[in-house]
Structure formats: C-alpha cells, structure tokens
C-alpha cells in the first residue's frame, strides 16, 4: 500500500500478486482489459480510460479444507492512483491518493493469511485494479456507462470512481455464488466527517454478518461502526438520464 504509483501501477501489482500467490499456494487468475471488455465491465473500464495503464481484476483462490462450503468473496478497491480524473482533486495532499489501493491490499493480505494458516473456509479474493487519470480518453461528467449488471449509470463526478469499479467487481464476485461478499474500500472522505479517524463505517444487508465483522474489528483494534442503507438513499441516486447517477446531492456522502 505504501508504494508510489510510478512503481505500483496495475501491471506491476498483478506481477507482484502472482509471485506471492505462487509462493503461498493461492490460485491466481488475471482478467486483463480484453477479458473485462468481454465480460461487459464497462463501468470499471470507464474509470481507467484516461490512464496509460490498463486496468485488470486479479482473482485469488484459497480452496480451504471445507471444500463443500461456498466461498467467502473479498472484493478490494485497488485504485493505484486517484487524481479524480476530469473532476480533478485539489493538489493539497494528492500524493496520499497512492493509498486508494488499500482496500485491495487488505484483501491480498487476508487471502495470504488464509492460505498460510490453512484456513478451512474457502476464500476468493478479488482486486479491482485501475488508475484514475485525466486525459483525452478520460470519462467526462455527464457520460453514461452500463455496468456489468445491466444498469446504466450517469457519471456526474469522475472522482466518485471507486463505486463504478466495485459495481463490476461485485458483479463478477456474485457469479461465484459465494456464501457472503465483503468489499473493502477507501471509498469516501465523507466517512471521516461522520466518524473521524477512530473507526471505519460498515454498511450491510446482512445484520448477522455485520455483527460478526464489528466483533472482529473490536477484537483487533480496527473498529467498525454501522451506517444504515435505507430506501431514501437509494432514491437519492436515481438518475435523470440513466438508471443511476454516481453521486447523490452531497448529503450522506458515505452512503
């Protein structure tokens, strides 16, 4: 997570993860740009259009010993650098955007730990890797893309890119018919307004899973605090020209 974007670009991360997977006994699969196009991951691809570096999705599999169990899928936002795209961030602190890949690095760490501990539960880790840059081919505010799940999305702010990447990655993960899906992301600065630096927000449609994650966070000092997923918030992202828009009105920004 600490590596700068000139060293940890998508292909470099893929090569590093492949070597770690081989060393620690994980299965490795790479969906490159061509494969992502074939699978209809247009939301994810739209984020990377302004970058010279092609995006990819890295899939790691720990088979576990409980082979009859469905896997738990871990999906990590892995933005190797987030400039904001055409909706360019301010220059202050932009160097910290190399950490926008930290969700994916957490997924990588979890998959490696599962393998090294010979964890019985099958685990599938997915790293959705891309770089968000301005450029002649970059997505523009007002562009409309179709997600892999078939929803059209109006891009009102190109700096709200993580949710576009995760939308397609979560769709890929759902194909595995997993026992549960957990995604991890450095998604919004708005969560710091809500919770400060003391905790991460958790939002879930499965209260029991959320409770287990809260308990795990309390045990290891990485605290989680639940935020609601009410219908009102879904209504706030209904699009004017598409099924959805990628930002709301500015309130409840984390959700």
N, C-alpha and C positions, 0 to 999 in steps of 0.2 A: 504493500500500500504506500510505502514511503518513496518508491522510485518515481523519478520525474517522467513527464510524458514523452520526452525525447528518447527515453530508454524503455519505458513500459507502454509502448503502443500495442494495438491489438495483436498483431502477428507475434511480437516478442512475448506477450503474455501467453499466447497459445503454445509457443515453443517451450516456455518455462513450465507451464502446467503439464504438457505432455511428458516432459522429463520427470517431474515429480510423480505423475501417475504411474509411470513405468517403475520408478524406484520403490513406490509404496504399494503396488499391487492394485491400483484402480484401473478400470476400463476407461479408455479415452476416446471420445468421438468429437470431431470438429465439423460444424456446419459453417462452411465459408459463405462468401457473398452469393455465389451461384446457387448453393443449396438453399439459402434463405429466400432467394427470389423464387425458386421452385416451390417452396413451402408457403409462399404468399405472405411473408413477413414484411409487408410494406411500411408499417408504422416504424419498426426498428430500422429498416433501411433508410427511411426518410431522415432520421437523425444524423446519419453518417454521411449524407450526400455532400456536405461542404468540406469534408476531410480528404486528404490524400490516402489515408489509411482505411482499408476496407474493414467493415465490421465482421463479427463472427459470433456464434454461440458455441461454447465449449460444454460438453456433457461428460460428467464423471460418474462412474457407477461403482458403488461398493455393494456387492451381491449379498453380503451378510450370510449368516448361517440359518436364519429363519426364512428359507427360500420360498415358502408358501405365502409369506406376507407380501402385500403390496408395498412398494417403496414409499418412503417419505421423500418428497421432492423439495429441494432447497434451491431457490432461484435468486441470483445476486445481480443487482445493478452494477455494471462494471464499465463506467464511463472513464476512459483513460485520461481524458481531459474535457472539461466542460467550459467553453468560452461563453456559452449562452447562444451561440450561433448568430443569426441576424439580429436577434434580440440580445445584443451584446451586454455582458455584465460590465460593471464598472471595474476599473483597473485595480482598485484597492483590494488586496487580498486574493486576487485571481489565481496567484500561484498555489493557493490551497486547493484549487479545483483538481489537482492531481489526486486528491483523496476521494474523488467522486467514484472511484473504483472500489471503495472499501467494502461495499456490500458483497461484491463478487469475491473479494479476498477472504471475507468471513466464511463464505460458502466453501471456498477452496480449503480453508483451514479445517472446517467441520468434516469435509469428506476425507481429508488426510487422517484426521484423528480417528474417525470411524474405522478406517482401514487398519491403522496401527494398533488399535485396541481390539480388533476383530469383533466389532460390534455386531450383535445378531440381526438387528433391524437393517434391511436393505435401504440404501440411501442413493438417491440420484441428485447430483449437484449440477446446476446449470449456471454458467457465467455468460451473461449477455453483454458482449464487449463492443464498444464503439467509441468514437471521438466526435464531439460536437463542436464544429468549427464554422465560421462564416466563410463564404466563398461563392464563386459563380454558380455552382450547382446546389448551393445550400437551400434548404426549405425556407419559405417565406411566411410571415404572418398572413393568414388568410388561405394558405394552401389546404387542400383536403386530401387525406390519405385514407386507405382502407386497411383496417387491421386484419390479422390472420383469421380472427373470429368472425369477420364479415361486417364489422361496424365501421361506418365512415366517421372520420374524426377531423374536425376543423382545427387547424393549428393556429391559435391566436397568439401564442408566445412560444418562440422556439427554445426558450430557456426552461420550459416545462417539458423536458425531453425524456426524463427517466421513466415517466409513466407510459410513454409511447414504446420505449424499449421493453419495459416489463410487460406491457399488454401482450406483445407477441411471444415473449419468453414464457409467460404464464400459459398461453395457449399451447405452446409446444409441450410444456410440463403436463398439462391436463391430458394429453394423448397417452401418457403412461398409465392412466387410471390409478393415480397414487392414493395412498392411504390419507395423506394430507399434503398440502402445499404451503410452504413458508417462504415468503420473499423478504429479502433484506436489502435496504437501500438507504443511501444518503439522499433522500428524496426532496425535502424542503427545508429551507431556513426557517420557515414559519413554525416548525416544531420547537425551535429554540425560544421563540416568543411565548409559546404555550408552556413549556416545561423547563426552560433554561438548559443548563448543561448537566443537570442532575439525573436525567432519565431519557430513555427513548420512548416514543409513542408506539403503541401496538393497536392495530385495528383488525378485527377478525369477525367472520360469520360463524365461528365455532367457539362458543364460550369456554368449553372444556379445554380445548387446545390452548386458547389464550391464557387460561388459568395456569396450565402446566408451564407455559413459557414465562409467565410472571414469576412463578415459584422458582424456576431455574435461574432467572435473572437475579432474584433476591439472594439466591444461594451463592452466586458467583460474583456479586457486586456490580452486575450490568443491569441496572433496574429498568423495568418496563412499566408504562402507565397506560391504561386503556382509554381510547377515544371512541366515540360512537360512530356507527355507519347508518345513520337514519336516512329514510327515503328523501327527506328535504335536500340532503346533499347531492343525491343522485339527480334530483330535479334541477339543481343549480348548474349542472354540466350538460343539460340537454342543449343540442346545437341549434342555431338558427338556419344554417345551410347544410348541416350534416347531422348524423345521429347524435354525436357528442362533440363537445369542444374540450380542449386540453387544459383549460383553466376555468375557474369559477369567477365570481365577482370580486375576489380579493379577500373575502372573509373566510374563516375556517380553511385557511390555505393548506394546512397539513392534510386535511381530509379531502 
